[in-house]
Amino acid sequence: MIYKMIEAVATAADALFLIWFVPRFLHTRFYRKENLIALIVPAVSLAFQFFADRLLSGFDILAIIITAVLSVLYALLICKKKYFRAILAGGSYVIVIMLVSSLMYPLFALVFGEGVSVMQGAETPARVLYLAICRTVQFALYMLLLTVFKSDDSANGIIGVFFVCHTLVTVFGLFVLMTIAVNDTESKFTVPVMVLLSILIISNFGVYFLIRQLMKMQRREYEYKMMEQKMNAEKTRAEDADAIWENIKRFRHDMKNHFTVLKGKLGEGDVKACEEYIDEIYPSIERMGNLVHTGNAVIDYLINTKFPSDAGIQIIVSGFAGILDGIDDADLASLLGNVLDNAFEAVEKIPDNKDRIIELHFLKKNQNRIIICKNTVSGPVLDENGKLKKTDKKGEHGYGHKIIASVTEKYGGFAEYIEQDGMLCVQIILPE
């Protein structure tokens, strides 16, 4: 009875791996509120695995196909428009099962001989250890895949590698126990072997959860830095708003003085002097008239404060930013503020004798709000700095792009970067 329960737990572990691995690979939840049918797929997969042929030495092709279809379907149901990555996640899940199923039994036969009873139905300690080793190796491989495909933080990658190494050490310990169990013909060490097996498995998962807590602490530290950066941005925004208001008041005062002078010259009948005076003050009036109006107060503020009139930058804005009214002002300021900051930093590096252009487009298509920001660049960016990290000496690590990704994901969207025709383009898509 105990051995049958262990077999059931080992089979259920595959379904749990599906629920755990695929969402983490896709950086999403194991189900989505708008697609609750996703919850049914792991249950169907578990039911199928209970009834499918689970002989690990000869994994049936039909079982492979059905498992692959179910895992890819589950990944597609919970992904957020990352369909290629979803297929990769589902496929990776099945490939790991196939690799472990195909390689572990021949390895055991090579090490312990063909006479070792580890096949399904064998109610022996060796079979229990075999199942434990197979599932632990699967776990290690899944962790390795998550580490390899995790691209946002090198520290998390180091933690992942440490955990994989720890798991492999656990596998070595299980092999030692397997050797003891195989040579224990009189079953003298069955109880100690089972106790040590439980300790190894529990310690392995205990380390995993400990590392998960450490990674959560790192995540909170990162979020704290983001919040601190947002607070500093809001403080700068308030200071800039005060400066704009002071400039407007000063401009109004200057205009009164200008009109007083013009009125005096006209009273003297000196039209030519009036024309010369108008030509003299016209540039300042022209600059004041260049304020951008997009239909969204936050975006108007960001554009009109971030780009000095004497920077020699051509700003092109098209579309109606009012389509973004449903987004929280703080989130919109963080999102567009970082996009425009990155664009401004890029065009500042361009020599004065070349085009300095920033284009900002707002459009709506297929129930999606789309923001496109293009800017000229001094040279290739994505080829040399694919992760878009800072290249200065201030200790920055591309937090601006992480904030952009964080805000877009909050609203169920995504951001992508494209480089063509000497311009870097960031396209942000936010579903309604």
Contacts in CASP RR format, 6 or more apart in sequence:
PFRMAT RR
TARGET T0000
AUTHOR 0000-0000-0000
METHOD contacts of the structure
MODEL  1
MIYKMIEAVATAADALFLIWFVPRFLHTRFYRKENLIALIVPAVSLAFQF
FADRLLSGFDILAIIITAVLSVLYALLICKKKYFRAILAGGSYVIVIMLV
SSLMYPLFALVFGEGVSVMQGAETPARVLYLAICRTVQFALYMLLLTVFK
SDDSANGIIGVFFVCHTLVTVFGLFVLMTIAVNDTESKFTVPVMVLLSIL
IISNFGVYFLIRQLMKMQRREYEYKMMEQKMNAEKTRAEDADAIWENIKR
FRHDMKNHFTVLKGKLGEGDVKACEEYIDEIYPSIERMGNLVHTGNAVID
YLINTKFPSDAGIQIIVSGFAGILDGIDDADLASLLGNVLDNAFEAVEKI
PDNKDRIIELHFLKKNQNRIIICKNTVSGPVLDENGKLKKTDKKGEHGYG
HKIIASVTEKYGGFAEYIEQDGMLCVQIILPE
3 121 0 8 1.000
3 123 0 8 1.000
3 124 0 8 1.000
3 127 0 8 1.000
3 128 0 8 1.000
4 123 0 8 1.000
6 128 0 8 1.000
6 131 0 8 1.000
7 120 0 8 1.000
7 121 0 8 1.000
7 131 0 8 1.000
8 50 0 8 1.000
10 131 0 8 1.000
10 134 0 8 1.000
10 135 0 8 1.000
11 46 0 8 1.000
11 49 0 8 1.000
11 50 0 8 1.000
11 54 0 8 1.000
12 46 0 8 1.000
13 135 0 8 1.000
13 138 0 8 1.000
14 45 0 8 1.000
14 46 0 8 1.000
14 49 0 8 1.000
14 97 0 8 1.000
14 138 0 8 1.000
15 42 0 8 1.000
15 43 0 8 1.000
15 45 0 8 1.000
15 46 0 8 1.000
15 49 0 8 1.000
17 93 0 8 1.000
17 138 0 8 1.000
17 139 0 8 1.000
17 142 0 8 1.000
18 42 0 8 1.000
18 45 0 8 1.000
18 71 0 8 1.000
18 74 0 8 1.000
18 93 0 8 1.000
19 30 0 8 1.000
19 42 0 8 1.000
20 30 0 8 1.000
20 142 0 8 1.000
21 89 0 8 1.000
21 92 0 8 1.000
21 93 0 8 1.000
21 142 0 8 1.000
21 145 0 8 1.000
21 146 0 8 1.000
22 30 0 8 1.000
22 71 0 8 1.000
22 74 0 8 1.000
22 75 0 8 1.000
22 78 0 8 1.000
22 89 0 8 1.000
22 90 0 8 1.000
22 93 0 8 1.000
23 29 0 8 1.000
23 30 0 8 1.000
23 78 0 8 1.000
24 146 0 8 1.000
25 75 0 8 1.000
25 85 0 8 1.000
25 88 0 8 1.000
25 89 0 8 1.000
25 92 0 8 1.000
25 145 0 8 1.000
25 146 0 8 1.000
25 149 0 8 1.000
26 75 0 8 1.000
26 78 0 8 1.000
26 79 0 8 1.000
26 80 0 8 1.000
26 82 0 8 1.000
26 85 0 8 1.000
26 86 0 8 1.000
26 89 0 8 1.000
28 78 0 8 1.000
28 79 0 8 1.000
28 80 0 8 1.000
29 78 0 8 1.000
30 38 0 8 1.000
30 39 0 8 1.000
30 42 0 8 1.000
30 78 0 8 1.000
31 38 0 8 1.000
31 39 0 8 1.000
31 78 0 8 1.000
32 38 0 8 1.000
32 77 0 8 1.000
32 78 0 8 1.000
32 80 0 8 1.000
35 77 0 8 1.000
35 78 0 8 1.000
37 77 0 8 1.000
38 74 0 8 1.000
38 77 0 8 1.000
38 78 0 8 1.000
41 70 0 8 1.000
41 73 0 8 1.000
41 74 0 8 1.000
41 77 0 8 1.000
42 74 0 8 1.000
44 70 0 8 1.000
45 67 0 8 1.000
45 70 0 8 1.000
45 71 0 8 1.000
45 74 0 8 1.000
48 63 0 8 1.000
48 66 0 8 1.000
48 67 0 8 1.000
48 70 0 8 1.000
49 67 0 8 1.000
52 60 0 8 1.000
52 63 0 8 1.000
52 66 0 8 1.000
52 67 0 8 1.000
53 59 0 8 1.000
53 60 0 8 1.000
53 63 0 8 1.000
54 63 0 8 1.000
54 120 0 8 1.000
55 119 0 8 1.000
55 120 0 8 1.000
56 100 0 8 1.000
56 101 0 8 1.000
56 104 0 8 1.000
56 105 0 8 1.000
56 120 0 8 1.000
56 134 0 8 1.000
57 101 0 8 1.000
57 105 0 8 1.000
57 106 0 8 1.000
57 119 0 8 1.000
58 101 0 8 1.000
58 102 0 8 1.000
58 105 0 8 1.000
59 97 0 8 1.000
59 98 0 8 1.000
59 101 0 8 1.000
59 102 0 8 1.000
64 94 0 8 1.000
64 98 0 8 1.000
67 94 0 8 1.000
67 97 0 8 1.000
68 90 0 8 1.000
68 91 0 8 1.000
68 94 0 8 1.000
71 89 0 8 1.000
71 90 0 8 1.000
71 91 0 8 1.000
71 93 0 8 1.000
71 94 0 8 1.000
72 86 0 8 1.000
72 87 0 8 1.000
72 90 0 8 1.000
72 91 0 8 1.000
74 90 0 8 1.000
75 86 0 8 1.000
75 87 0 8 1.000
75 89 0 8 1.000
75 90 0 8 1.000
76 83 0 8 1.000
76 86 0 8 1.000
76 87 0 8 1.000
78 86 0 8 1.000
79 85 0 8 1.000
79 86 0 8 1.000
79 89 0 8 1.000
80 409 0 8 1.000
80 412 0 8 1.000
80 413 0 8 1.000
80 414 0 8 1.000
81 413 0 8 1.000
81 414 0 8 1.000
82 414 0 8 1.000
92 145 0 8 1.000
93 142 0 8 1.000
96 138 0 8 1.000
96 141 0 8 1.000
96 142 0 8 1.000
96 145 0 8 1.000
97 138 0 8 1.000
99 141 0 8 1.000
100 134 0 8 1.000
100 137 0 8 1.000
100 138 0 8 1.000
100 141 0 8 1.000
101 134 0 8 1.000
104 130 0 8 1.000
104 133 0 8 1.000
104 134 0 8 1.000
104 137 0 8 1.000
105 118 0 8 1.000
105 119 0 8 1.000
108 116 0 8 1.000
108 118 0 8 1.000
108 130 0 8 1.000
108 178 0 8 1.000
109 116 0 8 1.000
111 175 0 8 1.000
112 126 0 8 1.000
112 178 0 8 1.000
112 179 0 8 1.000
112 182 0 8 1.000
116 126 0 8 1.000
116 182 0 8 1.000
117 124 0 8 1.000
117 126 0 8 1.000
117 127 0 8 1.000
118 124 0 8 1.000
118 126 0 8 1.000
118 127 0 8 1.000
118 130 0 8 1.000
119 127 0 8 1.000
121 127 0 8 1.000
124 181 0 8 1.000
125 181 0 8 1.000
125 184 0 8 1.000
125 187 0 8 1.000
125 190 0 8 1.000
125 193 0 8 1.000
125 194 0 8 1.000
126 178 0 8 1.000
126 181 0 8 1.000
126 182 0 8 1.000
128 194 0 8 1.000
128 197 0 8 1.000
129 174 0 8 1.000
129 177 0 8 1.000
129 178 0 8 1.000
129 181 0 8 1.000
129 193 0 8 1.000
129 197 0 8 1.000
130 178 0 8 1.000
132 174 0 8 1.000
132 197 0 8 1.000
132 200 0 8 1.000
132 201 0 8 1.000
133 171 0 8 1.000
133 174 0 8 1.000
133 175 0 8 1.000
133 178 0 8 1.000
136 167 0 8 1.000
136 170 0 8 1.000
136 171 0 8 1.000
136 174 0 8 1.000
136 201 0 8 1.000
136 204 0 8 1.000
137 171 0 8 1.000
139 167 0 8 1.000
139 204 0 8 1.000
140 164 0 8 1.000
140 167 0 8 1.000
140 168 0 8 1.000
140 171 0 8 1.000
143 160 0 8 1.000
143 163 0 8 1.000
143 164 0 8 1.000
143 167 0 8 1.000
144 164 0 8 1.000
146 160 0 8 1.000
147 156 0 8 1.000
147 157 0 8 1.000
147 160 0 8 1.000
147 161 0 8 1.000
147 164 0 8 1.000
150 156 0 8 1.000
150 157 0 8 1.000
151 387 0 8 1.000
152 402 0 8 1.000
153 218 0 8 1.000
153 222 0 8 1.000
155 218 0 8 1.000
156 215 0 8 1.000
156 218 0 8 1.000
159 211 0 8 1.000
159 214 0 8 1.000
159 215 0 8 1.000
160 211 0 8 1.000
162 211 0 8 1.000
163 207 0 8 1.000
163 208 0 8 1.000
163 211 0 8 1.000
166 204 0 8 1.000
166 207 0 8 1.000
167 204 0 8 1.000
170 200 0 8 1.000
170 201 0 8 1.000
170 203 0 8 1.000
170 204 0 8 1.000
173 200 0 8 1.000
174 197 0 8 1.000
174 200 0 8 1.000
177 193 0 8 1.000
177 196 0 8 1.000
177 197 0 8 1.000
177 200 0 8 1.000
180 189 0 8 1.000
180 193 0 8 1.000
181 189 0 8 1.000
181 190 0 8 1.000
181 193 0 8 1.000
184 190 0 8 1.000
184 193 0 8 1.000
222 402 0 8 1.000
225 399 0 8 1.000
226 399 0 8 1.000
226 402 0 8 1.000
226 403 0 8 1.000
226 406 0 8 1.000
229 399 0 8 1.000
229 400 0 8 1.000
229 403 0 8 1.000
230 330 0 8 1.000
230 334 0 8 1.000
230 403 0 8 1.000
233 333 0 8 1.000
233 334 0 8 1.000
233 337 0 8 1.000
234 330 0 8 1.000
234 333 0 8 1.000
237 301 0 8 1.000
237 305 0 8 1.000
237 333 0 8 1.000
240 301 0 8 1.000
240 305 0 8 1.000
241 301 0 8 1.000
241 305 0 8 1.000
243 305 0 8 1.000
244 301 0 8 1.000
244 304 0 8 1.000
244 305 0 8 1.000
251 284 0 8 1.000
251 288 0 8 1.000
254 284 0 8 1.000
258 277 0 8 1.000
258 281 0 8 1.000
261 277 0 8 1.000
262 274 0 8 1.000
262 277 0 8 1.000
262 278 0 8 1.000
265 273 0 8 1.000
265 274 0 8 1.000
265 277 0 8 1.000
266 274 0 8 1.000
287 309 0 8 1.000
290 309 0 8 1.000
291 300 0 8 1.000
291 304 0 8 1.000
292 300 0 8 1.000
292 303 0 8 1.000
292 304 0 8 1.000
292 315 0 8 1.000
292 317 0 8 1.000
293 300 0 8 1.000
294 300 0 8 1.000
294 303 0 8 1.000
294 317 0 8 1.000
294 319 0 8 1.000
294 320 0 8 1.000
294 321 0 8 1.000
294 322 0 8 1.000
294 360 0 8 1.000
294 362 0 8 1.000
295 320 0 8 1.000
295 321 0 8 1.000
295 322 0 8 1.000
296 321 0 8 1.000
296 322 0 8 1.000
296 324 0 8 1.000
296 325 0 8 1.000
296 332 0 8 1.000
298 329 0 8 1.000
298 332 0 8 1.000
298 333 0 8 1.000
298 336 0 8 1.000
299 321 0 8 1.000
299 324 0 8 1.000
299 332 0 8 1.000
299 336 0 8 1.000
302 333 0 8 1.000
302 336 0 8 1.000
302 337 0 8 1.000
302 340 0 8 1.000
303 315 0 8 1.000
303 317 0 8 1.000
303 340 0 8 1.000
303 360 0 8 1.000
306 337 0 8 1.000
306 340 0 8 1.000
306 341 0 8 1.000
306 344 0 8 1.000
307 313 0 8 1.000
307 315 0 8 1.000
307 340 0 8 1.000
307 344 0 8 1.000
307 358 0 8 1.000
311 348 0 8 1.000
311 356 0 8 1.000
312 352 0 8 1.000
312 356 0 8 1.000
313 344 0 8 1.000
313 347 0 8 1.000
313 356 0 8 1.000
313 357 0 8 1.000
313 358 0 8 1.000
314 355 0 8 1.000
314 356 0 8 1.000
314 357 0 8 1.000
314 358 0 8 1.000
315 358 0 8 1.000
315 360 0 8 1.000
316 357 0 8 1.000
316 358 0 8 1.000
316 359 0 8 1.000
316 360 0 8 1.000
317 359 0 8 1.000
317 360 0 8 1.000
317 361 0 8 1.000
318 359 0 8 1.000
318 360 0 8 1.000
318 361 0 8 1.000
318 362 0 8 1.000
319 361 0 8 1.000
319 362 0 8 1.000
319 363 0 8 1.000
320 362 0 8 1.000
321 362 0 8 1.000
322 362 0 8 1.000
323 362 0 8 1.000
323 363 0 8 1.000
323 364 0 8 1.000
323 369 0 8 1.000
324 332 0 8 1.000
324 362 0 8 1.000
324 369 0 8 1.000
324 371 0 8 1.000
324 430 0 8 1.000
327 335 0 8 1.000
327 411 0 8 1.000
327 430 0 8 1.000
331 407 0 8 1.000
331 410 0 8 1.000
331 411 0 8 1.000
334 403 0 8 1.000
334 407 0 8 1.000
335 403 0 8 1.000
335 404 0 8 1.000
335 407 0 8 1.000
335 408 0 8 1.000
335 428 0 8 1.000
336 371 0 8 1.000
338 400 0 8 1.000
338 401 0 8 1.000
338 403 0 8 1.000
338 404 0 8 1.000
339 371 0 8 1.000
339 373 0 8 1.000
339 404 0 8 1.000
339 426 0 8 1.000
339 428 0 8 1.000
340 358 0 8 1.000
340 360 0 8 1.000
340 373 0 8 1.000
341 400 0 8 1.000
342 388 0 8 1.000
342 400 0 8 1.000
342 401 0 8 1.000
342 426 0 8 1.000
343 358 0 8 1.000
343 373 0 8 1.000
343 375 0 8 1.000
343 424 0 8 1.000
344 358 0 8 1.000
346 375 0 8 1.000
346 376 0 8 1.000
346 377 0 8 1.000
346 378 0 8 1.000
346 381 0 8 1.000
346 424 0 8 1.000
347 356 0 8 1.000
347 357 0 8 1.000
347 358 0 8 1.000
347 375 0 8 1.000
347 376 0 8 1.000
347 377 0 8 1.000
349 377 0 8 1.000
349 378 0 8 1.000
350 356 0 8 1.000
350 376 0 8 1.000
350 377 0 8 1.000
350 378 0 8 1.000
351 378 0 8 1.000
354 376 0 8 1.000
355 376 0 8 1.000
356 376 0 8 1.000
357 374 0 8 1.000
357 375 0 8 1.000
357 376 0 8 1.000
357 423 0 8 1.000
358 373 0 8 1.000
358 374 0 8 1.000
358 375 0 8 1.000
358 376 0 8 1.000
359 372 0 8 1.000
359 373 0 8 1.000
359 374 0 8 1.000
359 375 0 8 1.000
360 371 0 8 1.000
360 372 0 8 1.000
360 373 0 8 1.000
361 370 0 8 1.000
361 371 0 8 1.000
361 372 0 8 1.000
361 373 0 8 1.000
361 374 0 8 1.000
362 369 0 8 1.000
362 370 0 8 1.000
362 371 0 8 1.000
363 370 0 8 1.000
363 372 0 8 1.000
364 370 0 8 1.000
367 431 0 8 1.000
367 432 0 8 1.000
368 429 0 8 1.000
368 430 0 8 1.000
368 431 0 8 1.000
368 432 0 8 1.000
369 429 0 8 1.000
369 430 0 8 1.000
369 431 0 8 1.000
369 432 0 8 1.000
370 427 0 8 1.000
370 428 0 8 1.000
370 429 0 8 1.000
370 430 0 8 1.000
371 427 0 8 1.000
371 428 0 8 1.000
371 430 0 8 1.000
372 425 0 8 1.000
372 426 0 8 1.000
372 427 0 8 1.000
372 428 0 8 1.000
373 425 0 8 1.000
373 426 0 8 1.000
373 428 0 8 1.000
374 423 0 8 1.000
374 424 0 8 1.000
374 425 0 8 1.000
375 423 0 8 1.000
375 424 0 8 1.000
376 422 0 8 1.000
376 423 0 8 1.000
377 419 0 8 1.000
377 422 0 8 1.000
377 423 0 8 1.000
377 424 0 8 1.000
379 422 0 8 1.000
380 419 0 8 1.000
381 388 0 8 1.000
381 419 0 8 1.000
381 424 0 8 1.000
382 388 0 8 1.000
382 417 0 8 1.000
382 419 0 8 1.000
382 424 0 8 1.000
383 419 0 8 1.000
385 391 0 8 1.000
387 398 0 8 1.000
387 401 0 8 1.000
388 398 0 8 1.000
388 401 0 8 1.000
388 417 0 8 1.000
389 396 0 8 1.000
389 397 0 8 1.000
389 398 0 8 1.000
390 396 0 8 1.000
390 397 0 8 1.000
390 398 0 8 1.000
404 415 0 8 1.000
404 426 0 8 1.000
404 428 0 8 1.000
405 414 0 8 1.000
405 415 0 8 1.000
408 414 0 8 1.000
408 415 0 8 1.000
408 428 0 8 1.000
408 429 0 8 1.000
408 430 0 8 1.000
411 430 0 8 1.000
411 431 0 8 1.000
412 430 0 8 1.000
412 431 0 8 1.000
413 428 0 8 1.000
413 429 0 8 1.000
413 430 0 8 1.000
413 431 0 8 1.000
414 428 0 8 1.000
414 429 0 8 1.000
415 426 0 8 1.000
415 427 0 8 1.000
415 428 0 8 1.000
415 429 0 8 1.000
416 426 0 8 1.000
416 427 0 8 1.000
417 424 0 8 1.000
417 425 0 8 1.000
417 426 0 8 1.000
417 427 0 8 1.000
418 424 0 8 1.000
418 425 0 8 1.000
418 427 0 8 1.000
419 425 0 8 1.000
END
